[in-house]
Each structure stands twice: as structure tokens, then as C-alpha cells.
Amino acid sequence: MSIGFWQIAIVVILVVLLFGRGKISSLMGDVAKGIKSFKKGMASDAIETDTTKNVSENQDTNNQDTNKD
């Protein structure tokens, strides 16, 4: 008992009738903006993590150099 083409078509038609094309279009636009924002946030988190890691590595190296003296 799998979902057939006609069952999917009926569901799509009902959704379009209930919400209208404009509402679905704006909803998809909002979803796209959310995905772009999420990707941008993930990219900035990766850059911040790398920068923090590099700074802490440099500080550790400097601390080890001063401890050798």
C-alpha cells in the first residue's frame, strides 16, 4: 500500500486551494532565506573557531618558549 501519483496530486491540489499560490510562494521564499542564513551562520562559526584556535595555539607556543628560559 504505497502512495501513488494520483494521491500525491490530490494532496498538492488541496494544499494549493487552501493556501493559494501567493502564500506558498512567500513561504518558500522564507524557507530559502532561512537556509541561506543558516549556511552563513555556520560559515562564520567555522571562521571564528579557526581564528580562536590559531590564537590559542600561538599563546601556547609563546608560553612554552618562555618556560624554557
PDB file of N, CA, C and O in Angstrom:
ATOM      1  N   MET A   1       0.838  -1.173   0.000  1.00  0.00           N
ATOM      2  CA  MET A   1       0.000   0.000   0.000  1.00  0.00           C
ATOM      3  C   MET A   1       0.887   1.241   0.000  1.00  0.00           C
ATOM      4  O   MET A   1       1.064   1.891   1.030  1.00  0.00           O
ATOM      5  N   SER A   2       1.434   1.556  -1.154  1.00  0.00           N
ATOM      6  CA  SER A   2       2.297   2.722  -1.279  1.00  0.00           C
ATOM      7  C   SER A   2       1.495   3.911  -1.797  1.00  0.00           C
ATOM      8  O   SER A   2       0.378   3.770  -2.296  1.00  0.00           O
ATOM      9  N   ILE A   3       2.098   5.075  -1.662  1.00  0.00           N
ATOM     10  CA  ILE A   3       1.451   6.301  -2.122  1.00  0.00           C
ATOM     11  C   ILE A   3       1.649   6.412  -3.632  1.00  0.00           C
ATOM     12  O   ILE A   3       2.776   6.326  -4.121  1.00  0.00           O
ATOM     13  N   GLY A   4       0.579   6.599  -4.353  1.00  0.00           N
ATOM     14  CA  GLY A   4       0.630   6.684  -5.805  1.00  0.00           C
ATOM     15  C   GLY A   4       0.672   8.125  -6.288  1.00  0.00           C
ATOM     16  O   GLY A   4       0.552   9.073  -5.512  1.00  0.00           O
ATOM     17  N   PHE A   5       0.844   8.255  -7.585  1.00  0.00           N
ATOM     18  CA  PHE A   5       0.918   9.574  -8.215  1.00  0.00           C
ATOM     19  C   PHE A   5      -0.359  10.368  -7.992  1.00  0.00           C
ATOM     20  O   PHE A   5      -0.299  11.554  -7.668  1.00  0.00           O
ATOM     21  N   TRP A   6      -1.510   9.733  -8.160  1.00  0.00           N
ATOM     22  CA  TRP A   6      -2.780  10.442  -8.041  1.00  0.00           C
ATOM     23  C   TRP A   6      -3.037  10.923  -6.615  1.00  0.00           C
ATOM     24  O   TRP A   6      -3.626  11.985  -6.410  1.00  0.00           O
ATOM     25  N   GLN A   7      -2.603  10.154  -5.647  1.00  0.00           N
ATOM     26  CA  GLN A   7      -2.777  10.574  -4.258  1.00  0.00           C
ATOM     27  C   GLN A   7      -1.928  11.807  -3.955  1.00  0.00           C
ATOM     28  O   GLN A   7      -2.383  12.726  -3.275  1.00  0.00           O
ATOM     29  N   ILE A   8      -0.705  11.823  -4.457  1.00  0.00           N
ATOM     30  CA  ILE A   8       0.156  12.997  -4.268  1.00  0.00           C
ATOM     31  C   ILE A   8      -0.433  14.201  -4.991  1.00  0.00           C
ATOM     32  O   ILE A   8      -0.431  15.307  -4.449  1.00  0.00           O
ATOM     33  N   ALA A   9      -0.937  14.001  -6.208  1.00  0.00           N
ATOM     34  CA  ALA A   9      -1.530  15.092  -6.976  1.00  0.00           C
ATOM     35  C   ALA A   9      -2.731  15.693  -6.255  1.00  0.00           C
ATOM     36  O   ALA A   9      -2.894  16.913  -6.236  1.00  0.00           O
ATOM     37  N   ILE A  10      -3.563  14.860  -5.668  1.00  0.00           N
ATOM     38  CA  ILE A  10      -4.737  15.351  -4.932  1.00  0.00           C
ATOM     39  C   ILE A  10      -4.304  16.171  -3.723  1.00  0.00           C
ATOM     40  O   ILE A  10      -4.884  17.223  -3.454  1.00  0.00           O
ATOM     41  N   VAL A  11      -3.311  15.713  -3.002  1.00  0.00           N
ATOM     42  CA  VAL A  11      -2.814  16.450  -1.834  1.00  0.00           C
ATOM     43  C   VAL A  11      -2.255  17.811  -2.262  1.00  0.00           C
ATOM     44  O   VAL A  11      -2.526  18.821  -1.613  1.00  0.00           O
ATOM     45  N   VAL A  12      -1.479  17.844  -3.345  1.00  0.00           N
ATOM     46  CA  VAL A  12      -0.910  19.104  -3.838  1.00  0.00           C
ATOM     47  C   VAL A  12      -2.021  20.068  -4.244  1.00  0.00           C
ATOM     48  O   VAL A  12      -1.957  21.256  -3.927  1.00  0.00           O
ATOM     49  N   ILE A  13      -3.023  19.572  -4.934  1.00  0.00           N
ATOM     50  CA  ILE A  13      -4.144  20.425  -5.346  1.00  0.00           C
ATOM     51  C   ILE A  13      -4.879  20.982  -4.133  1.00  0.00           C
ATOM     52  O   ILE A  13      -5.230  22.162  -4.112  1.00  0.00           O
ATOM     53  N   LEU A  14      -5.112  20.159  -3.136  1.00  0.00           N
ATOM     54  CA  LEU A  14      -5.780  20.635  -1.917  1.00  0.00           C
ATOM     55  C   LEU A  14      -4.953  21.699  -1.198  1.00  0.00           C
ATOM     56  O   LEU A  14      -5.502  22.688  -0.712  1.00  0.00           O
ATOM     57  N   VAL A  15      -3.653  21.503  -1.130  1.00  0.00           N
ATOM     58  CA  VAL A  15      -2.787  22.489  -0.466  1.00  0.00           C
ATOM     59  C   VAL A  15      -2.834  23.810  -1.215  1.00  0.00           C
ATOM     60  O   VAL A  15      -2.935  24.868  -0.593  1.00  0.00           O
ATOM     61  N   VAL A  16      -2.761  23.768  -2.549  1.00  0.00           N
ATOM     62  CA  VAL A  16      -2.814  24.995  -3.349  1.00  0.00           C
ATOM     63  C   VAL A  16      -4.166  25.686  -3.170  1.00  0.00           C
ATOM     64  O   VAL A  16      -4.225  26.912  -3.071  1.00  0.00           O
ATOM     65  N   LEU A  17      -5.245  24.914  -3.128  1.00  0.00           N
ATOM     66  CA  LEU A  17      -6.566  25.514  -2.935  1.00  0.00           C
ATOM     67  C   LEU A  17      -6.717  26.147  -1.548  1.00  0.00           C
ATOM     68  O   LEU A  17      -7.327  27.208  -1.412  1.00  0.00           O
ATOM     69  N   LEU A  18      -6.172  25.508  -0.540  1.00  0.00           N
ATOM     70  CA  LEU A  18      -6.291  26.027   0.822  1.00  0.00           C
ATOM     71  C   LEU A  18      -5.433  27.266   1.058  1.00  0.00           C
ATOM     72  O   LEU A  18      -5.898  28.241   1.649  1.00  0.00           O
ATOM     73  N   PHE A  19      -4.205  27.234   0.606  1.00  0.00           N
ATOM     74  CA  PHE A  19      -3.277  28.313   0.921  1.00  0.00           C
ATOM     75  C   PHE A  19      -3.101  29.319  -0.213  1.00  0.00           C
ATOM     76  O   PHE A  19      -2.723  30.463   0.041  1.00  0.00           O
ATOM     77  N   GLY A  20      -3.357  28.931  -1.425  1.00  0.00           N
ATOM     78  CA  GLY A  20      -3.178  29.828  -2.556  1.00  0.00           C
ATOM     79  C   GLY A  20      -1.719  29.863  -2.999  1.00  0.00           C
ATOM     80  O   GLY A  20      -0.810  29.564  -2.225  1.00  0.00           O
ATOM     81  N   ARG A  21      -1.517  30.237  -4.267  1.00  0.00           N
ATOM     82  CA  ARG A  21      -0.162  30.247  -4.813  1.00  0.00           C
ATOM     83  C   ARG A  21       0.709  31.297  -4.139  1.00  0.00           C
ATOM     84  O   ARG A  21       1.890  31.048  -3.895  1.00  0.00           O
ATOM     85  N   GLY A  22       0.158  32.456  -3.834  1.00  0.00           N
ATOM     86  CA  GLY A  22       0.939  33.542  -3.239  1.00  0.00           C
ATOM     87  C   GLY A  22       1.488  33.177  -1.877  1.00  0.00           C
ATOM     88  O   GLY A  22       2.644  33.467  -1.567  1.00  0.00           O
ATOM     89  N   LYS A  23       0.670  32.548  -1.071  1.00  0.00           N
ATOM     90  CA  LYS A  23       1.092  32.164   0.281  1.00  0.00           C
ATOM     91  C   LYS A  23       2.183  31.101   0.218  1.00  0.00           C
ATOM     92  O   LYS A  23       3.152  31.171   0.974  1.00  0.00           O
ATOM     93  N   ILE A  24       2.043  30.125  -0.662  1.00  0.00           N
ATOM     94  CA  ILE A  24       3.051  29.074  -0.795  1.00  0.00           C
ATOM     95  C   ILE A  24       4.348  29.658  -1.318  1.00  0.00           C
ATOM     96  O   ILE A  24       5.429  29.281  -0.866  1.00  0.00           O
ATOM     97  N   SER A  25       4.248  30.581  -2.275  1.00  0.00           N
ATOM     98  CA  SER A  25       5.435  31.219  -2.842  1.00  0.00           C
ATOM     99  C   SER A  25       6.192  32.003  -1.774  1.00  0.00           C
ATOM    100  O   SER A  25       7.416  31.903  -1.687  1.00  0.00           O
ATOM    101  N   SER A  26       5.487  32.774  -0.970  1.00  0.00           N
ATOM    102  CA  SER A  26       6.156  33.543   0.086  1.00  0.00           C
ATOM    103  C   SER A  26       6.734  32.626   1.155  1.00  0.00           C
ATOM    104  O   SER A  26       7.785  32.919   1.725  1.00  0.00           O
ATOM    105  N   LEU A  27       6.057  31.525   1.427  1.00  0.00           N
ATOM    106  CA  LEU A  27       6.563  30.560   2.399  1.00  0.00           C
ATOM    107  C   LEU A  27       7.869  29.940   1.914  1.00  0.00           C
ATOM    108  O   LEU A  27       8.813  29.785   2.690  1.00  0.00           O
ATOM    109  N   MET A  28       7.922  29.586   0.634  1.00  0.00           N
ATOM    110  CA  MET A  28       9.150  29.010   0.066  1.00  0.00           C
ATOM    111  C   MET A  28      10.279  30.041   0.072  1.00  0.00           C
ATOM    112  O   MET A  28      11.438  29.688   0.290  1.00  0.00           O
ATOM    113  N   GLY A  29       9.949  31.307  -0.167  1.00  0.00           N
ATOM    114  CA  GLY A  29      10.957  32.373  -0.093  1.00  0.00           C
ATOM    115  C   GLY A  29      11.518  32.499   1.308  1.00  0.00           C
ATOM    116  O   GLY A  29      12.723  32.679   1.483  1.00  0.00           O
ATOM    117  N   ASP A  30      10.651  32.406   2.309  1.00  0.00           N
ATOM    118  CA  ASP A  30      11.100  32.468   3.695  1.00  0.00           C
ATOM    119  C   ASP A  30      11.983  31.272   4.053  1.00  0.00           C
ATOM    120  O   ASP A  30      12.968  31.413   4.778  1.00  0.00           O
ATOM    121  N   VAL A  31      11.626  30.105   3.542  1.00  0.00           N
ATOM    122  CA  VAL A  31      12.436  28.905   3.791  1.00  0.00           C
ATOM    123  C   VAL A  31      13.822  29.075   3.166  1.00  0.00           C
ATOM    124  O   VAL A  31      14.830  28.722   3.778  1.00  0.00           O
ATOM    125  N   ALA A  32      13.869  29.615   1.949  1.00  0.00           N
ATOM    126  CA  ALA A  32      15.155  29.835   1.273  1.00  0.00           C
ATOM    127  C   ALA A  32      16.016  30.835   2.045  1.00  0.00           C
ATOM    128  O   ALA A  32      17.223  30.636   2.181  1.00  0.00           O
ATOM    129  N   LYS A  33      15.407  31.902   2.547  1.00  0.00           N
ATOM    130  CA  LYS A  33      16.148  32.885   3.344  1.00  0.00           C
ATOM    131  C   LYS A  33      16.691  32.243   4.617  1.00  0.00           C
ATOM    132  O   LYS A  33      17.818  32.521   5.028  1.00  0.00           O
ATOM    133  N   GLY A  34      15.891  31.391   5.232  1.00  0.00           N
ATOM    134  CA  GLY A  34      16.334  30.704   6.445  1.00  0.00           C
ATOM    135  C   GLY A  34      17.509  29.787   6.179  1.00  0.00           C
ATOM    136  O   GLY A  34      18.438  29.722   6.983  1.00  0.00           O
ATOM    137  N   ILE A  35      17.481  29.078   5.065  1.00  0.00           N
ATOM    138  CA  ILE A  35      18.588  28.181   4.717  1.00  0.00           C
ATOM    139  C   ILE A  35      19.852  28.984   4.456  1.00  0.00           C
ATOM    140  O   ILE A  35      20.929  28.605   4.916  1.00  0.00           O
ATOM    141  N   LYS A  36      19.738  30.101   3.716  1.00  0.00           N
ATOM    142  CA  LYS A  36      20.902  30.948   3.441  1.00  0.00           C
ATOM    143  C   LYS A  36      21.475  31.504   4.734  1.00  0.00           C
ATOM    144  O   LYS A  36      22.692  31.534   4.915  1.00  0.00           O
ATOM    145  N   SER A  37      20.604  31.943   5.630  1.00  0.00           N
ATOM    146  CA  SER A  37      21.056  32.481   6.910  1.00  0.00           C
ATOM    147  C   SER A  37      21.754  31.412   7.741  1.00  0.00           C
ATOM    148  O   SER A  37      22.760  31.689   8.394  1.00  0.00           O
ATOM    149  N   PHE A  38      21.229  30.206   7.718  1.00  0.00           N
ATOM    150  CA  PHE A  38      21.831  29.100   8.458  1.00  0.00           C
ATOM    151  C   PHE A  38      23.220  28.793   7.920  1.00  0.00           C
ATOM    152  O   PHE A  38      24.162  28.620   8.694  1.00  0.00           O
ATOM    153  N   LYS A  39      23.358  28.722   6.586  1.00  0.00           N
ATOM    154  CA  LYS A  39      24.662  28.444   5.980  1.00  0.00           C
ATOM    155  C   LYS A  39      25.657  29.548   6.304  1.00  0.00           C
ATOM    156  O   LYS A  39      26.821  29.272   6.593  1.00  0.00           O
ATOM    157  N   LYS A  40      25.202  30.801   6.256  1.00  0.00           N
ATOM    158  CA  LYS A  40      26.078  31.933   6.576  1.00  0.00           C
ATOM    159  C   LYS A  40      26.526  31.857   8.034  1.00  0.00           C
ATOM    160  O   LYS A  40      27.688  32.119   8.347  1.00  0.00           O
ATOM    161  N   GLY A  41      25.612  31.503   8.911  1.00  0.00           N
ATOM    162  CA  GLY A  41      25.951  31.373  10.331  1.00  0.00           C
ATOM    163  C   GLY A  41      26.932  30.240  10.585  1.00  0.00           C
ATOM    164  O   GLY A  41      27.845  30.376  11.400  1.00  0.00           O
ATOM    165  N   MET A  42      26.749  29.128   9.894  1.00  0.00           N
ATOM    166  CA  MET A  42      27.680  28.006  10.055  1.00  0.00           C
ATOM    167  C   MET A  42      29.066  28.374   9.538  1.00  0.00           C
ATOM    168  O   MET A  42      30.071  27.992  10.137  1.00  0.00           O
ATOM    169  N   ALA A  43      29.130  29.112   8.431  1.00  0.00           N
ATOM    170  CA  ALA A  43      30.418  29.524   7.874  1.00  0.00           C
ATOM    171  C   ALA A  43      31.127  30.487   8.815  1.00  0.00           C
ATOM    172  O   ALA A  43      32.340  30.380   8.997  1.00  0.00           O
ATOM    173  N   SER A  44      30.403  31.423   9.415  1.00  0.00           N
ATOM    174  CA  SER A  44      31.037  32.382  10.328  1.00  0.00           C
ATOM    175  C   SER A  44      31.476  31.683  11.616  1.00  0.00           C
ATOM    176  O   SER A  44      32.489  32.065  12.200  1.00  0.00           O
ATOM    177  N   ASP A  45      30.735  30.667  12.071  1.00  0.00           N
ATOM    178  CA  ASP A  45      31.154  29.909  13.245  1.00  0.00           C
ATOM    179  C   ASP A  45      32.456  29.162  12.975  1.00  0.00           C
ATOM    180  O   ASP A  45      33.321  29.089  13.847  1.00  0.00           O
ATOM    181  N   ALA A  46      32.597  28.615  11.790  1.00  0.00           N
ATOM    182  CA  ALA A  46      33.818  27.891  11.434  1.00  0.00           C
ATOM    183  C   ALA A  46      34.999  28.846  11.389  1.00  0.00           C
ATOM    184  O   ALA A  46      36.090  28.490  11.836  1.00  0.00           O
ATOM    185  N   ILE A  47      34.811  30.051  10.860  1.00  0.00           N
ATOM    186  CA  ILE A  47      35.890  31.034  10.793  1.00  0.00           C
ATOM    187  C   ILE A  47      36.272  31.473  12.197  1.00  0.00           C
ATOM    188  O   ILE A  47      37.460  31.579  12.503  1.00  0.00           O
ATOM    189  N   GLU A  48      35.290  31.732  13.062  1.00  0.00           N
ATOM    190  CA  GLU A  48      35.570  32.145  14.435  1.00  0.00           C
ATOM    191  C   GLU A  48      36.297  31.044  15.196  1.00  0.00           C
ATOM    192  O   GLU A  48      37.202  31.333  15.978  1.00  0.00           O
ATOM    193  N   THR A  49      35.920  29.795  14.984  1.00  0.00           N
ATOM    194  CA  THR A  49      36.561  28.676  15.662  1.00  0.00           C
ATOM    195  C   THR A  49      38.010  28.546  15.218  1.00  0.00           C
ATOM    196  O   THR A  49      38.892  28.335  16.051  1.00  0.00           O
ATOM    197  N   ASP A  50      38.271  28.667  13.918  1.00  0.00           N
ATOM    198  CA  ASP A  50      39.634  28.593  13.411  1.00  0.00           C
ATOM    199  C   ASP A  50      40.484  29.738  13.956  1.00  0.00           C
ATOM    200  O   ASP A  50      41.634  29.521  14.335  1.00  0.00           O
ATOM    201  N   THR A  51      39.942  30.938  13.999  1.00  0.00           N
ATOM    202  CA  THR A  51      40.673  32.093  14.498  1.00  0.00           C
ATOM    203  C   THR A  51      40.987  31.909  15.976  1.00  0.00           C
ATOM    204  O   THR A  51      42.109  32.179  16.405  1.00  0.00           O
ATOM    205  N   THR A  52      40.026  31.459  16.751  1.00  0.00           N
ATOM    206  CA  THR A  52      40.235  31.227  18.177  1.00  0.00           C
ATOM    207  C   THR A  52      41.286  30.142  18.382  1.00  0.00           C
ATOM    208  O   THR A  52      42.138  30.262  19.263  1.00  0.00           O
ATOM    209  N   LYS A  53      41.232  29.106  17.592  1.00  0.00           N
ATOM    210  CA  LYS A  53      42.185  28.016  17.715  1.00  0.00           C
ATOM    211  C   LYS A  53      43.595  28.511  17.397  1.00  0.00           C
ATOM    212  O   LYS A  53      44.543  28.170  18.105  1.00  0.00           O
ATOM    213  N   ASN A  54      43.742  29.306  16.344  1.00  0.00           N
ATOM    214  CA  ASN A  54      45.053  29.831  15.975  1.00  0.00           C
ATOM    215  C   ASN A  54      45.606  30.747  17.059  1.00  0.00           C
ATOM    216  O   ASN A  54      46.798  30.697  17.363  1.00  0.00           O
ATOM    217  N   VAL A  55      44.771  31.565  17.632  1.00  0.00           N
ATOM    218  CA  VAL A  55      45.218  32.466  18.692  1.00  0.00           C
ATOM    219  C   VAL A  55      45.669  31.662  19.903  1.00  0.00           C
ATOM    220  O   VAL A  55      46.718  31.955  20.477  1.00  0.00           O
ATOM    221  N   SER A  56      44.907  30.663  20.301  1.00  0.00           N
ATOM    222  CA  SER A  56      45.271  29.869  21.465  1.00  0.00           C
ATOM    223  C   SER A  56      46.526  29.045  21.193  1.00  0.00           C
ATOM    224  O   SER A  56      47.326  28.843  22.107  1.00  0.00           O
ATOM    225  N   GLU A  57      46.724  28.566  19.973  1.00  0.00           N
ATOM    226  CA  GLU A  57      47.944  27.829  19.640  1.00  0.00           C
ATOM    227  C   GLU A  57      49.152  28.741  19.728  1.00  0.00           C
ATOM    228  O   GLU A  57      50.205  28.331  20.216  1.00  0.00           O
ATOM    229  N   ASN A  58      49.011  29.974  19.261  1.00  0.00           N
ATOM    230  CA  ASN A  58      50.118  30.924  19.328  1.00  0.00           C
ATOM    231  C   ASN A  58      50.451  31.249  20.776  1.00  0.00           C
ATOM    232  O   ASN A  58      51.624  31.373  21.127  1.00  0.00           O
ATOM    233  N   GLN A  59      49.447  31.389  21.609  1.00  0.00           N
ATOM    234  CA  GLN A  59      49.688  31.687  23.014  1.00  0.00           C
ATOM    235  C   GLN A  59      50.358  30.502  23.701  1.00  0.00           C
ATOM    236  O   GLN A  59      51.243  30.696  24.535  1.00  0.00           O
ATOM    237  N   ASP A  60      49.954  29.286  23.369  1.00  0.00           N
ATOM    238  CA  ASP A  60      50.566  28.103  23.947  1.00  0.00           C
ATOM    239  C   ASP A  60      52.032  28.007  23.534  1.00  0.00           C
ATOM    240  O   ASP A  60      52.885  27.661  24.352  1.00  0.00           O
ATOM    241  N   THR A  61      52.324  28.303  22.296  1.00  0.00           N
ATOM    242  CA  THR A  61      53.697  28.254  21.802  1.00  0.00           C
ATOM    243  C   THR A  61      54.542  29.299  22.511  1.00  0.00           C
ATOM    244  O   THR A  61      55.681  29.028  22.893  1.00  0.00           O
ATOM    245  N   ASN A  62      53.982  30.507  22.691  1.00  0.00           N
ATOM    246  CA  ASN A  62      54.719  31.571  23.376  1.00  0.00           C
ATOM    247  C   ASN A  62      54.957  31.195  24.839  1.00  0.00           C
ATOM    248  O   ASN A  62      56.033  31.460  25.375  1.00  0.00           O
ATOM    249  N   ASN A  63      53.981  30.589  25.480  1.00  0.00           N
ATOM    250  CA  ASN A  63      54.133  30.175  26.862  1.00  0.00           C
ATOM    251  C   ASN A  63      55.191  29.090  27.002  1.00  0.00           C
ATOM    252  O   ASN A  63      55.945  29.097  27.975  1.00  0.00           O
ATOM    253  N   GLN A  64      55.267  28.171  26.069  1.00  0.00           N
ATOM    254  CA  GLN A  64      56.263  27.120  26.119  1.00  0.00           C
ATOM    255  C   GLN A  64      57.656  27.684  25.901  1.00  0.00           C
ATOM    256  O   GLN A  64      58.615  27.222  26.520  1.00  0.00           O
ATOM    257  N   ASP A  65      57.779  28.680  25.025  1.00  0.00           N
ATOM    258  CA  ASP A  65      59.067  29.314  24.773  1.00  0.00           C
ATOM    259  C   ASP A  65      59.579  30.033  26.022  1.00  0.00           C
ATOM    260  O   ASP A  65      60.770  29.970  26.328  1.00  0.00           O
ATOM    261  N   THR A  66      58.686  30.717  26.747  1.00  0.00           N
ATOM    262  CA  THR A  66      59.106  31.454  27.940  1.00  0.00           C
ATOM    263  C   THR A  66      59.413  30.495  29.081  1.00  0.00           C
ATOM    264  O   THR A  66      60.234  30.813  29.942  1.00  0.00           O
ATOM    265  N   ASN A  67      58.776  29.334  29.108  1.00  0.00           N
ATOM    266  CA  ASN A  67      59.043  28.368  30.166  1.00  0.00           C
ATOM    267  C   ASN A  67      60.395  27.707  29.981  1.00  0.00           C
ATOM    268  O   ASN A  67      60.974  27.237  30.961  1.00  0.00           O
ATOM    269  N   LYS A  68      60.924  27.649  28.763  1.00  0.00           N
ATOM    270  CA  LYS A  68      62.215  27.029  28.503  1.00  0.00           C
ATOM    271  C   LYS A  68      63.361  27.889  29.005  1.00  0.00           C
ATOM    272  O   LYS A  68      64.435  27.369  29.307  1.00  0.00           O
ATOM    273  N   ASP A  69      63.150  29.198  29.100  1.00  0.00           N
ATOM    274  CA  ASP A  69      64.228  30.103  29.522  1.00  0.00           C
ATOM    275  C   ASP A  69      64.504  29.940  30.952  1.00  0.00           C
ATOM    276  O   ASP A  69      65.380  30.615  31.493  1.00  0.00           O
TER     277      ASP A  69
END
